[in-house]
Each structure stands twice: as structure tokens, then as C-alpha cells.
Amino acid sequence: MKNRDLLVGFAAGVAATYIIREVYDRKATLYPADDVLKSVKTAFKEEGPIDGSWIFMKTEPYKQHAVTTEVYKGGITRHREDELEQFEFLADAYTGAVLEVNKV
């Protein structure tokens, strides 16, 4: 009877380890906000120099139709033809992909 109890305990431990591992692996990690800002700045620099940039490090919920996700909100400022241009962007906090860019 002791061997059977040992086997059942071992099987329960393996099953618990597997479940914990699956839950941990499915937990989504956030893309670093600094890396998002660097990629947006790089894209804007291809069109000319920029004067300033910012990004909120805390994510915000964003809903578009039936899809909800967490996003970073940021902005870029630049001069173009002696005129100040300001842009705001939203980037997916899990992938770093830019979802929207709006001129302010």
C-alpha cells in the first residue's frame, strides 16, 4: 500500500507542476515602453528630425469594437517647414505594434 501512495503522490505532483507551468507560460508579459518609444522615434526620424518625444509607462485599456487590449500612449513633436507638428500614438503593450497615430 505504501508504494501505491507514493506513486499517487508523485503523479499528483507532476500534474500540479504541469498546470502551474501552463498558467505561468500563458501569463502575458508587457513589451517595454522604452522600446516602443525608440521604434516610433526611429520611424519619425526617417521623415526628418524630431524635437521631443514622450510615453506613459503605465498602460491604459483600449477598446476597438469587440477587442480590448492594453496600450501605451505617447507623443512626438517636430518642426516641419517652420511649423510645429505634434503627434500622439497608441501602441499595443503586449506586442509593441503601433495601433494609431493622430496629428494633434
JOTAKA-V275095 format. One record per residue. N is the residue number from 1. RES is the residue in one letter. SS is DSSP state (hx for helix, st for strand, lp for the rest). PHI is phi in degrees with one decimal (* if undefined). NEAR is the number of other C-alpha atoms within 12 Angstrom. Layout:
BEGIN
((N:RES:SS:PHI:NEAR) (N:RES:SS:PHI:NEAR))
END
This chain:
BEGIN
((1:M:lp:*:7) (2:K:hx:-68.0:8) (3:N:hx:-64.3:9) (4:R:hx:-65.5:10) (5:D:hx:-62.8:11) (6:L:hx:-63.4:12) (7:L:hx:-65.2:13) (8:V:hx:-64.5:14) (9:G:hx:-62.4:14) (10:F:hx:-64.3:14) (11:A:hx:-63.6:14) (12:A:hx:-65.1:14) (13:G:hx:-64.7:14) (14:V:hx:-64.0:14) (15:A:hx:-63.5:14) (16:A:hx:-64.4:14) (17:T:hx:-62.4:14) (18:Y:hx:-62.2:14) (19:I:hx:-65.2:14) (20:I:hx:-62.1:14) (21:R:hx:-63.5:13) (22:E:hx:-62.6:13) (23:V:hx:-63.5:12) (24:Y:hx:-64.2:12) (25:D:hx:-67.7:11) (26:R:hx:-79.6:10) (27:K:lp:-66.6:11) (28:A:lp:-77.5:14) (29:T:lp:-102.2:15) (30:L:lp:-82.1:23) (31:Y:lp:-74.3:24) (32:P:lp:-62.4:24) (33:A:hx:-61.1:31) (34:D:hx:-60.7:23) (35:D:hx:-68.4:23) (36:V:hx:-62.3:34) (37:L:hx:-62.4:33) (38:K:hx:-59.7:23) (39:S:hx:-69.6:24) (40:V:hx:-67.6:36) (41:K:hx:-61.4:30) (42:T:hx:-60.6:17) (43:A:hx:-64.6:17) (44:F:hx:-69.7:27) (45:K:hx:-65.9:19) (46:E:lp:-66.8:11) (47:E:lp:-95.4:13) (48:G:lp:145.6:16) (49:P:lp:-68.8:20) (50:I:lp:-113.8:24) (51:D:lp:-97.2:20) (52:G:st:-162.6:23) (53:S:st:-155.6:28) (54:W:st:-155.0:25) (55:I:st:-154.2:30) (56:F:lp:-79.3:22) (57:M:lp:-77.2:21) (58:K:lp:-91.5:17) (59:T:lp:-78.4:23) (60:E:st:-127.7:20) (61:P:st:-71.5:18) (62:Y:st:-136.1:20) (63:K:st:-121.4:14) (64:Q:st:-130.9:12) (65:H:lp:59.5:7) (66:A:lp:-98.0:7) (67:V:st:-102.8:9) (68:T:st:-121.2:13) (69:T:st:-148.1:24) (70:E:st:-99.6:28) (71:V:st:-132.2:33) (72:Y:st:-97.6:37) (73:K:st:-114.3:35) (74:G:st:-151.3:36) (75:G:st:-155.3:32) (76:I:st:-133.8:33) (77:T:st:-124.5:27) (78:R:st:-152.8:25) (79:H:st:-102.3:19) (80:R:st:-139.5:15) (81:E:lp:53.4:9) (82:D:lp:59.3:7) (83:E:st:-127.9:10) (84:L:st:-78.6:17) (85:E:st:-115.2:23) (86:Q:st:-125.0:23) (87:F:st:-128.0:27) (88:E:st:-114.8:28) (89:F:st:-134.6:32) (90:L:st:-121.5:34) (91:A:st:-128.4:38) (92:D:st:-61.6:31) (93:A:lp:-75.5:34) (94:Y:lp:-95.2:24) (95:T:lp:-114.2:21) (96:G:lp:85.5:29) (97:A:lp:-72.3:26) (98:V:st:-76.4:29) (99:L:st:-96.2:25) (100:E:st:-147.0:21) (101:V:st:-135.3:20) (102:N:st:-124.1:17) (103:K:st:-83.4:14) (104:V:lp:-92.9:13))
END
